[in-house]
């Protein structure tokens, strides 16, 4: 813990942490402001609301699937700090479009900006992990990874809460202001020139993706780590798609409560990220991941049983936050949600640290990019499955059973990784 806090006072880590924090905040402020506006002000049908939530998630994920290979190659072939500056400048322009979409309002402009933010995050994603082994000592990498994960989810928390409580005009102004601050912090990241042999960047996203994933996934330990992480993000994608319509139509609560759900999930992962660093004391190991994801599945089942027996609001009204918290089933529901998130943080952080320390520094960005491609593909499959189940009438609550069953597969994969590497 002392190592973790010490890193926040050093230039080799703080500007990167701040830039990632602000980017995650902006992503979630904009995305959730857009989704909550559509669910509560545009659509009035549970299936349409689920479809829009799934479409927004899919558009944001799509660039990770198509462009991660190119972004990983660029990060390993050029100065990572230079890419950060270019990406954060692009964010300013993207948020100008997104703010216009919120103000008009224009669903096409909002979706275009969300897709562009997916591209922005695709090019920043490999860097935020791959740069850590260059700037940190080996025994600091787990601490740095935990701080990045914790900071990311705290940023998600802040962006999600604000999206549920501020007017769209304020959200539009905020996304532009935060993008400008993120550009300023990004300029302070120390240089991180390429290490190892020079690589030729393949700009064809399809051939680049195939080659990158093939070159990574044949290594057993990387295969197990990447597939384990992918199952985690698939579970997360399904939950995030279902939360807004579930809160509105099953729990009969307003959009501030939907934000509360997303916020609790985010802060729980942040807590789990810090806890696992404390337990492992800097040692990169997957030994806690299998039991953590089993516990996560148990909490998902608990959430399912509470939600299924929920007593809705009388009439056609919605619970506000205070009314929701006064509901006799609210604390058990929020407690199980927090448990899901904490266990998830304990599960996934060591796996990310493993990815960046098991290969040479010259290959880290491409390894993270390969992970992002497989993660994105898995999340798309999970999203399509969730939307397909919604289309045939399976409720958001009943789909939680699918999420719980996926935790069993994740535990098995993480156990295989533990046996292979620890």
Backbone torsions as a table, in degrees:
resi	resn	phi	psi	omega
1	UNK	NA	-38.9	180.0
2	UNK	-64.6	-40.2	177.0
3	UNK	-60.9	-44.0	-178.5
4	UNK	-58.3	-51.2	-177.4
5	UNK	-66.5	-33.3	178.4
6	UNK	-63.7	-33.6	179.9
7	UNK	-63.3	-30.7	-178.0
8	UNK	-67.2	-14.6	178.8
9	UNK	-97.3	8.5	-174.2
10	UNK	-118.7	140.3	-176.3
11	UNK	-66.1	-26.3	179.8
12	UNK	-68.2	-9.7	179.0
13	UNK	-129.8	-42.1	-171.2
14	UNK	-56.8	-48.8	-179.2
15	UNK	-60.5	-38.3	176.9
16	UNK	-64.1	-45.2	179.2
17	UNK	-58.7	-47.1	-178.7
18	UNK	-64.5	-40.7	-179.3
19	UNK	-65.3	-44.2	176.9
20	UNK	-63.9	-41.8	180.0
21	UNK	-59.4	-49.0	-177.8
22	UNK	-66.3	-37.5	178.3
23	UNK	-65.0	-44.0	178.3
24	UNK	-64.9	-39.4	177.1
25	UNK	-59.0	-47.5	-177.2
26	UNK	-66.6	-42.9	177.1
27	UNK	-51.8	-48.3	-172.0
28	UNK	-81.4	-32.5	173.6
29	UNK	-61.5	-47.6	-177.9
30	UNK	-68.9	-49.0	-176.3
31	UNK	-61.9	-45.7	-176.7
32	UNK	-72.7	-34.5	174.2
33	UNK	-60.1	-40.8	180.0
34	UNK	-68.1	-48.7	-177.1
35	UNK	-65.5	-43.9	-179.6
36	UNK	-66.3	-36.3	175.5
37	UNK	-60.5	-45.7	-178.3
38	UNK	-67.5	-44.5	-175.6
39	UNK	-67.9	-40.1	-173.9
40	UNK	-96.7	-18.2	-174.7
41	UNK	-121.0	-17.7	-176.1
42	UNK	-108.8	-52.9	-174.9
43	UNK	-99.4	155.4	178.8
44	UNK	-141.3	41.5	179.6
45	UNK	-145.9	127.6	-175.6
46	UNK	-55.2	-39.4	-178.5
47	UNK	-69.0	-43.1	177.6
48	UNK	-62.2	-39.2	-179.9
49	UNK	-65.1	-42.0	177.5
50	UNK	-65.8	-40.3	179.0
51	UNK	-63.9	-42.2	179.9
52	UNK	-65.9	-42.8	177.8
53	UNK	-60.0	-41.6	178.0
54	UNK	-68.0	-38.7	177.9
55	UNK	-62.8	-44.0	178.8
56	UNK	-61.1	-44.4	178.4
57	UNK	-63.0	-43.6	-179.4
58	UNK	-63.6	-42.2	179.2
59	UNK	-63.6	-37.7	179.8
60	UNK	-70.0	-34.3	-177.5
61	UNK	-78.9	-32.9	-172.2
62	UNK	-49.9	-46.2	179.5
63	UNK	-61.1	-31.4	177.5
64	UNK	-61.7	-37.4	-179.1
65	UNK	-71.9	-39.9	-174.1
66	UNK	-86.6	-34.5	-167.8
67	UNK	-116.0	-0.6	-177.3
68	UNK	-62.3	-37.6	-179.8
69	UNK	-62.1	-46.0	178.6
70	UNK	-63.3	-42.6	-179.1
71	UNK	-65.2	-38.6	178.8
72	UNK	-65.7	-41.3	177.8
73	UNK	-64.3	-43.7	179.1
74	UNK	-61.5	-40.4	-178.7
75	UNK	-65.6	-35.0	178.5
76	UNK	-81.3	-20.8	-175.0
77	UNK	-95.9	-16.8	-176.7
78	UNK	-132.5	175.9	178.4
79	UNK	-68.2	120.1	-176.8
80	UNK	-64.0	-33.6	179.3
81	UNK	-64.8	-35.7	178.7
82	UNK	-66.4	-41.0	177.9
83	UNK	-62.8	-40.3	178.9
84	UNK	-57.4	-44.9	-178.7
85	UNK	-63.0	-42.1	180.0
86	UNK	-66.6	-41.4	-179.0
87	UNK	-65.1	-41.2	-178.4
88	UNK	-72.2	-29.2	172.7
89	UNK	-65.5	-41.4	177.7
90	UNK	-61.3	-34.9	-179.4
91	UNK	-61.0	-36.9	178.8
92	UNK	-60.4	-45.6	-179.2
93	UNK	-67.0	-40.0	180.0
94	UNK	-63.1	-42.1	-177.3
95	UNK	-71.7	-22.9	171.7
96	UNK	-63.3	-42.2	177.3
97	UNK	-67.4	-44.3	-179.9
98	UNK	-62.2	-41.1	178.3
99	UNK	-62.7	-39.3	177.0
100	UNK	-61.9	-40.1	178.5
101	UNK	-63.2	-39.3	178.7
102	UNK	-68.4	-36.5	-174.4
103	UNK	-78.8	-31.8	-171.7
104	UNK	-65.4	-44.7	-18.1
105	UNK	-81.1	153.9	-179.0
106	UNK	-138.3	110.3	178.6
107	UNK	-60.4	-43.1	178.5
108	UNK	-59.8	-41.8	178.5
109	UNK	-65.2	-40.9	178.1
110	UNK	-60.6	-46.4	-178.5
111	UNK	-66.9	-36.0	177.2
112	UNK	-63.5	-43.3	178.7
113	UNK	-65.8	-38.1	179.2
114	UNK	-64.4	-42.0	176.5
115	UNK	-61.5	-42.9	178.9
116	UNK	-65.0	-36.4	176.4
117	UNK	-67.4	-29.8	173.0
118	UNK	-63.5	-40.9	175.8
119	UNK	-63.1	-45.0	178.1
120	UNK	-55.9	-48.0	-177.9
121	UNK	-69.8	-30.5	177.8
122	UNK	-62.5	-41.2	-178.6
123	UNK	-79.9	-24.3	177.3
124	UNK	-85.3	-29.5	-172.8
125	UNK	-53.9	-53.2	-179.2
126	UNK	-62.4	-30.2	-175.3
127	UNK	-70.3	-40.1	-172.4
128	UNK	-63.0	-26.2	175.2
129	UNK	-97.6	-40.7	-174.6
130	UNK	-68.4	-25.8	-178.5
131	UNK	-76.5	-20.6	-175.5
132	UNK	-62.7	-46.6	178.7
133	UNK	-64.7	-19.6	177.2
134	UNK	-77.8	-35.7	-174.9
135	UNK	-100.4	-15.5	-176.4
136	UNK	-118.6	154.0	172.7
137	UNK	-71.6	160.0	-176.2
138	UNK	-57.0	-40.2	-178.5
139	UNK	-78.2	1.7	175.6
140	UNK	-104.1	-11.8	-172.9
141	UNK	-64.4	-43.6	178.8
142	UNK	-61.7	-42.5	178.3
143	UNK	-62.3	-44.6	178.8
144	UNK	-63.7	-41.8	178.3
145	UNK	-63.3	-42.3	178.4
146	UNK	-62.3	-41.1	178.5
147	UNK	-65.9	-40.8	178.2
148	UNK	-62.2	-44.8	179.1
149	UNK	-64.5	-46.5	-180.0
150	UNK	-62.0	-44.9	179.1
151	UNK	-62.1	-39.1	179.1
152	UNK	-60.4	-45.2	-176.4
153	UNK	-76.6	-27.3	171.6
154	UNK	-67.9	-38.6	176.4
155	UNK	-64.2	-42.1	175.7
156	UNK	-59.4	-42.5	177.5
157	UNK	-56.3	-52.1	-177.0
158	UNK	-63.8	-45.6	179.8
159	UNK	-63.8	-39.2	-179.2
160	UNK	-67.1	-44.1	179.5
161	UNK	-62.3	-47.7	-179.2
162	UNK	-61.6	-37.5	-179.6
163	UNK	-60.3	-30.4	-177.8
164	UNK	-86.5	-14.2	-173.3
165	UNK	-120.0	-16.3	-177.8
166	UNK	-100.0	156.5	175.3
167	UNK	-69.5	156.2	-177.5
168	UNK	-62.1	-30.2	179.1
169	UNK	-63.9	-40.4	178.5
170	UNK	-69.2	-41.5	178.1
171	UNK	-59.6	-40.5	179.6
172	UNK	-62.6	-42.7	178.7
173	UNK	-67.4	-39.2	-177.4
174	UNK	-65.3	-42.3	-176.2
175	UNK	-64.3	-32.5	176.8
176	UNK	-72.1	-45.5	-179.3
177	UNK	-61.5	-43.8	-178.8
178	UNK	-67.4	-37.0	176.7
179	UNK	-61.2	-39.9	178.6
180	UNK	-65.7	-42.4	178.2
181	UNK	-65.6	-39.6	178.6
182	UNK	-62.4	-36.6	175.9
183	UNK	-63.7	-40.5	179.7
184	UNK	-64.9	-44.4	179.5
185	UNK	-68.7	-35.1	179.2
186	UNK	-61.6	-30.3	179.3
187	UNK	-70.9	-14.1	-179.5
188	UNK	-92.9	-4.7	179.5
189	UNK	-66.9	128.9	-179.0
190	UNK	-63.2	154.9	179.1
191	UNK	-56.4	145.9	177.1
192	UNK	-139.9	73.3	-175.7
193	UNK	-66.4	161.9	-179.3
194	UNK	-63.8	147.7	176.2
195	UNK	-120.0	157.0	-179.5
196	UNK	79.6	-164.0	-175.7
197	UNK	-73.2	150.6	177.8
198	UNK	-69.7	141.3	179.7
199	UNK	-118.2	152.6	177.2
200	UNK	-94.7	120.8	-176.9
201	UNK	-77.4	126.0	175.4
202	UNK	-92.2	113.4	-175.5
203	UNK	-86.2	-3.5	175.0
204	UNK	-81.9	112.3	-172.7
205	UNK	-63.4	-29.6	-176.1
206	UNK	-77.3	-49.7	178.3
207	UNK	-67.2	-37.6	179.4
208	UNK	-63.0	-42.8	-179.9
209	UNK	-64.6	-44.4	-178.9
210	UNK	-62.0	-46.2	-178.6
211	UNK	-65.9	-41.5	-176.8
212	UNK	-66.8	-46.6	-179.6
213	UNK	-65.9	-40.5	178.9
214	UNK	-62.1	-40.5	-178.0
215	UNK	-71.2	-21.3	-177.3
216	UNK	-98.4	-44.6	-169.7
217	UNK	-74.2	-13.5	177.8
218	UNK	-77.9	-12.0	175.5
219	UNK	-84.5	116.4	-168.4
220	UNK	-56.3	-47.1	-175.6
221	UNK	-65.6	-36.4	177.2
222	UNK	-71.7	-38.6	177.3
223	UNK	-57.6	-48.1	-177.8
224	UNK	-65.2	-41.7	179.7
225	UNK	-64.5	-45.7	-176.4
226	UNK	-66.3	-43.8	-179.5
227	UNK	-67.0	-36.8	177.1
228	UNK	-62.3	-46.5	178.4
229	UNK	-61.9	-39.0	-178.1
230	UNK	-63.1	-40.6	177.4
231	UNK	-63.6	-38.4	178.3
232	UNK	-60.8	-47.0	-177.9
233	UNK	-71.3	-27.9	173.9
234	UNK	-64.8	-43.5	176.1
235	UNK	-59.6	-45.6	179.4
236	UNK	-61.3	-41.2	-179.6
237	UNK	-63.1	-43.9	179.6
238	UNK	-62.3	-44.1	-179.7
239	UNK	-62.9	-44.6	-177.0
240	UNK	-68.5	-31.7	175.3
241	UNK	-66.2	-40.6	-172.8
242	UNK	-81.8	-24.9	-173.1
243	UNK	-55.6	-55.1	-176.1
244	UNK	-59.2	-51.3	178.3
245	UNK	-66.5	-32.1	178.1
246	UNK	-64.5	-44.2	179.9
247	UNK	-64.5	-41.3	-177.3
248	UNK	-72.8	-46.3	-168.5
249	UNK	-96.9	-25.8	179.8
250	UNK	-100.3	-47.7	-179.2
251	UNK	-87.9	-8.5	179.4
252	UNK	47.1	54.6	-179.6
253	UNK	-122.8	161.1	-175.2
254	UNK	-81.9	-179.5	-172.8
255	UNK	-68.8	-23.6	176.1
256	UNK	-65.4	-34.1	176.9
257	UNK	-71.0	-36.8	175.2
258	UNK	-59.7	-41.5	176.5
259	UNK	-65.0	-38.1	178.0
260	UNK	-59.9	-41.0	178.8
261	UNK	-61.1	-50.6	-179.5
262	UNK	-63.0	-36.1	-179.5
263	UNK	-67.6	-44.2	179.2
264	UNK	-62.7	-40.0	177.3
265	UNK	-60.8	-42.4	-178.1
266	UNK	-66.9	-46.2	-178.4
267	UNK	-69.0	-30.5	176.8
268	UNK	-64.7	-43.6	177.2
269	UNK	-63.8	-37.3	177.4
270	UNK	-61.9	-43.0	178.2
271	UNK	-62.3	-45.6	178.8
272	UNK	-61.5	-36.9	179.8
273	UNK	-63.9	-39.8	179.4
274	UNK	-74.1	-40.4	-178.9
275	UNK	-60.8	-44.1	-176.3
276	UNK	-67.5	-33.4	176.2
277	UNK	-64.7	-38.8	179.0
278	UNK	-66.9	-41.6	-178.7
279	UNK	-68.0	-40.4	-175.5
280	UNK	-84.2	-15.6	177.5
281	UNK	53.1	43.4	176.2
282	UNK	87.7	-8.8	180.0
283	UNK	-80.5	125.7	179.1
284	UNK	-82.9	107.3	-174.6
285	UNK	-150.1	146.6	178.7
286	UNK	-99.4	13.1	-171.4
287	UNK	-65.8	-26.8	179.7
288	UNK	-89.8	-9.7	-173.8
289	UNK	-68.0	-44.8	-179.4
290	UNK	-59.7	-50.2	178.4
291	UNK	-65.2	-31.1	-179.5
292	UNK	-63.0	-42.2	-177.2
293	UNK	-76.8	-26.0	171.9
294	UNK	-65.4	-43.4	176.4
295	UNK	-61.6	-40.1	178.2
296	UNK	-58.6	-44.6	178.3
297	UNK	-63.1	-37.4	176.9
298	UNK	-62.5	-41.0	177.7
299	UNK	-68.0	-34.3	175.5
300	UNK	-61.4	-42.0	176.8
301	UNK	-62.9	-40.6	176.6
302	UNK	-60.9	-43.2	177.2
303	UNK	-59.9	-42.3	179.9
304	UNK	-59.6	-48.2	-176.4
305	UNK	-66.4	-38.6	178.4
306	UNK	-67.8	-45.5	-178.2
307	UNK	-63.4	-36.0	-177.3
308	UNK	-67.5	-28.7	-178.6
309	UNK	-98.6	11.3	-174.7
310	UNK	-63.8	137.6	175.5
311	UNK	-93.5	113.8	-175.9
312	UNK	-71.2	167.6	178.4
313	UNK	-66.5	147.2	179.0
314	UNK	-67.5	146.3	178.0
315	UNK	70.3	-146.8	-178.6
316	UNK	-105.6	12.5	-176.3
317	UNK	-83.6	175.4	177.4
318	UNK	-119.5	144.0	170.6
319	UNK	-68.5	135.1	166.5
320	UNK	-84.8	-177.8	-174.1
321	UNK	-59.5	-46.4	-177.1
322	UNK	-67.4	-40.1	177.3
323	UNK	-65.5	-39.3	178.1
324	UNK	-62.6	-46.7	-178.6
325	UNK	-65.4	-25.6	178.2
326	UNK	-80.3	-11.4	179.3
327	UNK	-64.4	135.3	-176.2
328	UNK	-61.7	-21.6	-179.6
329	UNK	-97.1	-0.6	-173.5
330	UNK	-66.9	-47.6	-177.1
331	UNK	-63.9	-43.9	174.3
332	UNK	-59.6	-39.1	-179.3
333	UNK	-64.8	-48.5	-179.2
334	UNK	-68.1	-32.9	177.7
335	UNK	-64.8	-42.6	177.8
336	UNK	-67.2	-37.4	177.7
337	UNK	-62.7	-44.5	178.3
338	UNK	-62.4	-40.0	177.9
339	UNK	-62.0	-42.0	175.9
340	UNK	-55.3	-46.5	-174.5
341	UNK	-71.0	-43.8	-179.8
342	UNK	-61.9	-46.4	178.4
343	UNK	-61.5	-35.9	177.9
344	UNK	-64.3	-41.1	177.4
345	UNK	-63.6	-42.6	177.5
346	UNK	-61.5	-35.7	-178.4
347	UNK	-70.0	-47.9	-163.7
348	UNK	-90.4	-29.6	-174.7
349	UNK	-60.2	-47.2	179.1
350	UNK	-61.4	-28.6	-179.2
351	UNK	-70.1	-38.6	175.4
352	UNK	-65.9	-42.6	177.9
353	UNK	-61.8	-37.9	178.2
354	UNK	-61.8	-42.8	-179.3
355	UNK	-57.9	-41.3	-173.4
356	UNK	-85.5	-11.7	-178.6
357	UNK	-110.0	-9.6	-176.8
358	UNK	-90.7	-8.0	177.5
359	UNK	-122.6	168.8	179.1
360	UNK	-69.6	159.6	-178.8
361	UNK	-60.3	-29.9	-179.7
362	UNK	-73.8	-8.5	-178.6
363	UNK	-115.7	-1.6	-172.0
364	UNK	-63.4	-45.1	-177.4
365	UNK	-62.9	-41.0	178.8
366	UNK	-67.4	-34.9	177.4
367	UNK	-65.4	-45.1	177.3
368	UNK	-63.4	-38.4	179.1
369	UNK	-64.4	-42.0	176.4
370	UNK	-60.6	-41.6	175.9
371	UNK	-59.7	-43.6	-179.4
372	UNK	-63.2	-37.6	179.2
373	UNK	-63.1	-49.0	-179.0
374	UNK	-66.5	-40.1	176.2
375	UNK	-57.2	-47.6	-177.3
376	UNK	-63.0	-43.4	178.0
377	UNK	-60.3	-43.0	179.2
378	UNK	-65.5	-40.4	179.2
379	UNK	-66.0	-37.1	176.7
380	UNK	-63.9	-43.8	177.8
381	UNK	-60.4	-45.7	178.1
382	UNK	-61.8	-40.6	179.2
383	UNK	-64.8	-45.2	179.2
384	UNK	-62.6	-40.5	178.0
385	UNK	-62.2	-43.4	179.2
386	UNK	-63.6	-42.8	179.3
387	UNK	-67.2	-38.4	177.6
388	UNK	-63.6	-42.7	177.3
389	UNK	-63.9	-38.5	176.8
390	UNK	-63.6	-38.4	-177.7
391	UNK	-65.9	-29.6	179.7
392	UNK	-96.3	9.4	171.4
393	UNK	97.2	8.1	176.9
394	UNK	-78.4	124.1	-173.9
395	UNK	-70.4	162.4	177.7
396	UNK	-60.6	-36.4	179.7
397	UNK	-66.3	-46.9	-177.8
398	UNK	-66.2	-26.6	178.1
399	UNK	-68.1	-15.5	176.3
400	UNK	-63.5	-26.4	177.4
401	UNK	-64.4	-37.4	175.4
402	UNK	-62.7	-41.1	179.3
403	UNK	-62.1	-42.9	179.6
404	UNK	-63.5	-39.7	-179.5
405	UNK	-66.7	-31.5	178.4
406	UNK	-66.4	-26.8	178.6
407	UNK	-64.0	-32.2	178.8
408	UNK	-64.4	-43.4	178.3
409	UNK	-63.7	-43.3	178.9
410	UNK	-60.3	-40.7	179.8
411	UNK	-63.8	-41.9	179.5
412	UNK	-62.7	-44.1	179.4
413	UNK	-64.6	-43.3	-179.9
414	UNK	-65.6	-33.8	177.7
415	UNK	-67.3	-40.0	176.7
416	UNK	-62.3	-39.9	177.5
417	UNK	-64.4	-43.2	178.5
418	UNK	-59.1	-44.0	-179.9
419	UNK	-66.4	-34.0	-175.9
420	UNK	-77.4	-27.3	-168.0
421	UNK	-123.6	-24.1	-174.6
422	UNK	-93.1	NA	NA
